[in-house]
Amino acid sequence: MIYAPQIRIPATCMRGGTSKGVFFRLQDLPDAAQVPGKARDALLLRVIGSPDPYGKQIDGMGAATSSTSKAVILSKSNRPGHDVDYLFGQVSIDQPFVDWSGNCGNLSAAVGPFAVSNGMVDASRVPRDGMAVVRIWQANIGKTIVAHVPMSGGAVQETGDFELDGVTFPAAEVQLEFMDPAADEEGAGGAMFPTGQLVDTLDVPGVGALQATMINAGIPTIFVNAEAIGYSGTELQDAINGDAAALAKFEAIRAHGAVRMGLIQHIDEAAGRQHTPKVAFVAKPAGYTASSGKAIAASDVDLLVRALSMGKLHHAMMGTAAVAIGTAAAVPGTLVNLAAGGGERAAVRFGHPSGTLRVGAQATHADGEWRVTKAVMSRSARVLMEGWVRVPGDAF
């Protein structure tokens, strides 16, 4: 029997924030994968090593977590006022699908550096030293992200002393501005609070009636109080990810919340939409020991937040969920705002399993509706490897 040989595709493996993924230029993909569809999905699944019934992604570039099973496709933008178009795919580990329904806020930090290094930003706008401002069109959700990329000697500066909890080594700081972050999700009407309420009662069979703040900002997110579901808000991954009953409870909350938010029509559809919405639980400040062994004091944070991604508790915090946290904290009366002590807030520092993170948001209230003009946070990014990724030629 004759088997198709492997082909090689130019690719770059990058860390952005507390995630990493495989980055492609659109024009470097095989012709069939340059357009959305089955061929593109099949290619990315094979690159990452999915679906893998063993849950390890040994035969691919993924590392068997939601934070490392990711792909990014970039192209020079034709959209006025933008430099680069950014498309993100969350690759399922054990199922044969790629979820295109949302953004990755962490990998957003790597988009600007990649765009500058690959000539996607007009050279006249890139200083030899200083800060390059990269205007990114986030194609999944139709939003603008502005990245401030440090430059040194005509090249992107990747090394530095900026420390980010959840990332082992320091690097150069990349500041991100998520402009008008309320997501235009289909069925949500573009409203920041799709139900029209800051706090709803969400009835979840087998769990009960829960207070919930459901918000479209950064990424659609469902916030509930930790104590209402039997947690303190200081939990680390092992406390939840090894508990099948707990994971089933969170998935039920996520599915029923997705219906209330208008993201799906029936809870059965949630299984095919793993990336969105996210579900998170919040609590008032308390001391705990982070996964690195670092002691976090109650006085170090304004509130505690734990969030699930692709069915598991995240090791730190998704960047898009951080935008949702900052946005919700800026609106008096949401569960996030109340956990942080209530009142008007321009920024919060929250505790997550790996440590703490600060995120700011500018909120205004007019004509009976809340609007956030932008959310701001700092991440870091660097190239881990660049060259070619190889896949069997008949894999897509």
C-alpha positions in Angstrom: 0.0 0.0 0.0 1.3 3.5 -0.9 1.0 6.2 1.8 1.1 9.9 1.2 4.4 11.4 2.3 4.6 14.2 4.9 4.4 17.9 3.8 5.9 20.8 5.7 4.2 24.1 6.4 6.0 27.2 7.7 4.9 27.7 11.3 6.0 29.3 14.6 5.3 28.1 18.1 4.7 31.0 20.4 3.9 31.6 24.0 1.4 34.4 24.7 0.5 35.1 28.3 -0.2 31.8 30.0 -0.9 29.9 26.8 1.0 28.7 23.8 0.0 27.8 20.3 1.1 27.2 16.7 1.0 30.3 14.5 0.6 30.4 10.8 0.5 33.0 8.1 -2.6 32.5 6.0 -0.7 32.5 2.7 1.6 29.6 4.0 -1.3 27.2 4.5 -2.1 24.7 1.8 -4.7 26.1 -0.7 -7.6 24.0 0.7 -6.9 25.2 4.2 -6.7 28.9 3.3 -10.5 29.1 3.5 -12.7 28.1 6.5 -14.0 24.5 6.3 -13.4 20.8 6.8 -9.9 20.9 5.3 -8.7 23.7 7.5 -10.1 22.0 10.6 -8.6 18.6 9.7 -5.2 20.2 9.1 -5.1 22.0 12.5 -6.4 18.9 14.3 -3.5 16.9 12.8 -0.9 19.6 13.6 -2.0 19.7 17.2 -2.4 15.9 17.5 -6.2 15.6 17.9 -8.5 13.8 18.5 -6.4 11.8 20.9 -8.3 9.1 22.9 -5.3 8.9 25.2 -5.6 12.6 26.0 -1.9 13.3 25.6 -1.4 14.7 22.0 1.8 12.8 21.8 1.6 12.8 17.9 1.3 16.5 17.5 2.3 20.0 18.8 -0.3 20.2 21.5 0.5 19.5 25.2 -2.9 18.1 26.3 -4.3 21.1 28.1 -6.7 23.8 26.9 -3.9 26.3 27.3 -1.7 24.5 24.8 -4.1 23.1 22.3 -4.4 26.2 20.2 -3.8 27.5 16.6 -3.6 31.0 15.2 -3.9 32.1 11.6 -2.7 35.7 10.7 -2.8 37.8 7.6 -2.1 41.4 6.7 -5.4 43.3 7.2 -7.3 45.1 4.5 -9.6 46.6 7.1 -9.1 50.4 7.5 -7.3 51.3 10.7 -5.9 47.8 11.3 -2.6 46.1 10.6 -3.4 42.4 11.0 -6.3 40.0 11.0 -6.2 37.4 13.8 -8.2 34.2 13.7 -8.0 31.8 16.7 -8.9 28.1 16.8 -9.3 26.2 20.1 -8.5 22.6 19.2 -10.4 20.0 21.1 -8.0 17.4 22.7 -10.2 14.3 22.5 -12.9 15.2 20.0 -12.6 15.9 16.2 -13.4 19.6 16.1 -12.0 23.1 16.2 -14.0 25.7 18.1 -13.9 29.1 16.3 -16.5 30.8 18.6 -14.2 33.0 20.6 -10.8 34.6 21.1 -7.8 33.7 23.2 -6.8 36.7 25.2 -3.4 35.2 26.2 -2.3 34.5 22.6 -3.5 38.0 21.7 -0.3 39.1 23.3 1.8 37.2 20.7 -0.1 38.5 17.7 1.5 41.9 17.7 5.1 40.6 18.0 4.5 38.0 15.3 2.9 40.7 13.0 5.9 43.0 13.4 8.5 40.3 12.9 6.7 39.0 9.8 6.3 42.4 8.0 2.5 42.7 8.6 2.9 46.2 10.0 3.9 49.1 7.8 7.6 49.8 8.4 6.9 53.5 8.8 4.9 52.7 11.9 7.5 50.5 13.6 10.2 52.4 15.5 13.7 51.0 15.8 13.6 51.6 19.5 10.5 52.2 21.7 7.0 51.0 21.3 5.2 49.7 18.2 1.5 50.1 18.3 -0.1 47.2 16.4 -3.8 47.4 15.5 -5.4 43.9 15.5 -8.7 42.8 14.1 -9.9 39.9 16.1 -11.9 38.0 13.4 -13.6 35.5 15.7 -15.6 38.1 17.5 -15.2 41.2 15.3 -13.4 43.4 17.8 -10.3 45.5 17.8 -7.3 44.8 20.0 -4.4 47.3 20.3 -1.0 45.8 21.3 1.9 47.8 22.5 5.0 45.9 21.4 8.5 46.9 22.7 11.2 47.3 20.1 15.0 47.3 20.6 17.5 47.7 17.8 14.9 47.2 15.1 13.6 43.9 16.4 10.8 42.9 18.8 12.1 42.8 22.3 11.1 39.5 23.9 13.4 39.4 27.0 12.8 41.5 30.1 11.9 41.6 33.7 8.1 41.6 33.5 6.8 38.7 35.6 3.4 37.1 35.0 2.0 34.6 37.5 1.5 31.3 35.6 4.6 31.8 33.5 7.9 30.5 34.8 10.3 33.0 33.4 10.2 36.8 33.1 10.0 38.5 29.7 9.2 41.8 28.0 5.8 43.4 28.8 3.2 43.7 26.1 0.2 45.8 27.0 -3.1 45.0 25.4 -6.2 47.2 25.0 -9.4 45.3 24.2 -11.5 48.0 22.6 -15.3 48.0 23.1 -15.0 44.4 24.4 -18.7 43.5 24.6 -18.8 40.5 22.2 -21.1 40.5 19.2 -22.1 36.9 19.7 -24.8 35.6 17.4 -28.1 35.5 19.3 -26.8 37.9 22.0 -27.6 41.0 20.1 -24.3 42.5 21.0 -25.5 43.4 24.5 -23.0 43.3 27.3 -25.6 41.7 29.6 -27.7 39.6 27.1 -30.5 38.9 29.6 -30.8 42.6 30.5 -29.9 41.9 34.1 -26.7 42.4 36.1 -27.7 39.3 38.2 -30.0 36.6 37.2 -31.4 33.4 38.8 -30.1 30.5 36.8 -32.0 27.3 37.4 -29.8 24.3 36.8 -31.3 20.8 37.3 -29.3 18.8 39.8 -27.5 21.9 41.0 -30.3 24.3 42.0 -31.2 28.0 41.5 -28.0 30.0 41.4 -27.4 33.7 41.3 -25.4 34.4 38.1 -23.9 37.4 36.2 -23.8 36.6 32.5 -21.7 38.9 30.5 -20.4 39.3 26.9 -17.1 41.0 27.3 -13.8 39.6 26.1 -15.6 36.3 25.9 -19.1 35.2 27.0 -18.7 34.3 30.7 -21.0 33.0 33.4 -20.1 34.1 36.9 -21.5 32.4 40.1 -20.6 32.7 43.7 -18.1 30.1 45.0 -20.0 29.5 48.2 -23.2 28.8 46.4 -21.7 25.7 44.7 -19.7 24.5 47.7 -16.3 26.2 47.1 -14.2 28.8 48.8 -12.5 30.4 45.7 -9.0 29.3 46.8 -9.1 26.0 45.0 -6.3 24.8 42.7 -6.6 22.5 39.7 -6.4 19.2 41.6 -9.3 20.0 43.8 -11.7 20.1 40.8 -10.1 18.5 37.7 -10.0 15.0 39.3 -13.6 15.2 40.5 -15.9 14.0 37.7 -19.1 15.1 39.6 -17.7 18.6 40.0 -16.8 18.8 36.3 -20.3 17.6 35.3 -21.8 20.3 37.6 -19.9 23.0 35.9 -20.7 21.8 32.5 -24.4 21.8 33.4 -24.1 25.4 34.6 -22.3 26.3 31.4 -24.9 24.7 29.2 -27.9 26.2 30.9 -26.2 29.6 31.0 -25.4 29.4 27.3 -29.1 28.9 26.6 -30.0 31.9 28.8 -27.4 34.0 27.0 -28.8 33.1 23.6 -25.6 31.4 22.5 -27.3 28.1 21.8 -31.0 27.0 21.5 -30.8 23.8 23.5 -28.4 22.5 26.2 -27.4 19.6 23.9 -25.7 22.0 21.6 -23.2 23.0 24.4 -21.1 19.8 23.7 -20.2 21.2 20.3 -19.3 24.6 21.6 -16.7 23.9 24.3 -14.7 27.2 24.0 -17.7 29.5 24.8 -19.2 30.5 27.2 -16.7 30.2 30.1 -17.9 29.5 33.6 -16.2 31.0 36.6 -16.8 31.3 40.3 -15.9 34.3 42.5 -15.3 34.9 46.2 -14.2 37.7 48.6 -10.5 38.0 49.3 -8.8 35.2 51.3 -5.3 33.9 51.7 -4.1 30.8 49.9 -1.0 29.1 48.5 -0.7 29.3 44.7 0.3 26.3 42.6 3.9 27.5 42.5 4.1 27.5 46.3 3.8 31.3 46.4 1.8 32.6 49.4 -1.1 34.9 48.4 -2.4 37.1 51.2 -6.0 38.3 51.4 -4.6 41.8 51.3 -2.9 41.1 47.9 -6.2 40.9 46.0 -9.6 42.5 45.6 -11.3 39.2 45.0 -10.8 35.5 44.1 -11.7 34.0 40.7 -11.5 30.5 39.4 -12.5 29.7 35.8 -13.0 26.6 33.7 -11.8 26.3 30.1 -12.6 23.4 27.8 -14.2 21.5 30.7 -11.3 21.8 33.2 -10.2 24.4 35.8 -7.7 26.7 34.2 -4.2 26.7 35.7 -4.2 30.5 35.8 -6.7 32.7 34.0 -7.7 33.0 30.3 -6.9 36.4 29.0 -10.4 36.9 27.6 -12.0 35.8 30.9 -9.7 38.4 32.6 -11.3 41.0 30.3 -14.8 39.7 31.4 -13.6 40.0 35.1 -12.4 43.5 34.7 -15.5 44.6 32.8 -17.9 43.0 35.3 -15.9 44.5 38.2 -16.4 48.0 36.8 -20.2 47.7 36.8 -21.7 48.1 40.3 -24.0 45.3 41.3 -22.5 42.4 39.4 -21.4 39.3 41.4 -17.8 40.1 40.4 -18.2 43.7 41.6 -19.8 42.7 44.9 -17.1 40.1 45.6 -14.6 42.9 45.2 -16.4 45.0 47.7 -18.9 46.9 45.4 -18.9 50.5 44.2 -17.2 52.0 41.2 -13.9 50.4 40.2 -11.5 51.3 37.3 -9.3 48.2 38.0 -9.1 45.1 40.1 -6.4 42.6 41.1 -7.8 39.1 41.4 -6.4 35.9 42.7 -6.3 32.8 40.5 -4.7 29.4 40.9 -1.2 30.5 39.8 -1.1 33.9 41.6 -2.6 37.3 40.9 -3.5 39.5 37.9 -4.5 43.1 37.5 -7.0 44.2 34.8 -8.6 47.6 34.2 -11.8 48.6 32.5 -13.5 51.9 31.6 -17.3 51.6 32.1 -20.0 54.1 31.4 -23.8 54.1 31.9 -26.1 55.8 29.5 -29.7 55.3 28.3 -30.2 52.5 30.8 -27.3 50.4 29.4 -23.7 49.7 30.5 -20.9 50.1 28.1 -17.2 49.4 28.5 -15.0 51.4 26.1 -11.9 49.3 26.7 -10.2 46.8 29.0 -6.5 46.9 29.6 -4.0 44.3 30.9 -0.4 43.4 30.5 1.0 40.0 29.3 4.2 38.9 27.7 5.1 36.8 24.7 8.0 35.1 22.9 8.9 32.8 20.1 9.6 29.3 21.3 10.4 27.7 17.9 10.1 28.6 14.2 10.5 26.6 11.0 8.1 24.1 9.6 5.5 21.8 11.1 5.0 18.5 9.3 1.8 16.5 8.7 0.9 13.6 6.4 -0.1 14.9 3.0 -3.5 13.2 3.2 -4.4 14.5 6.6 -6.8 17.2 5.4 
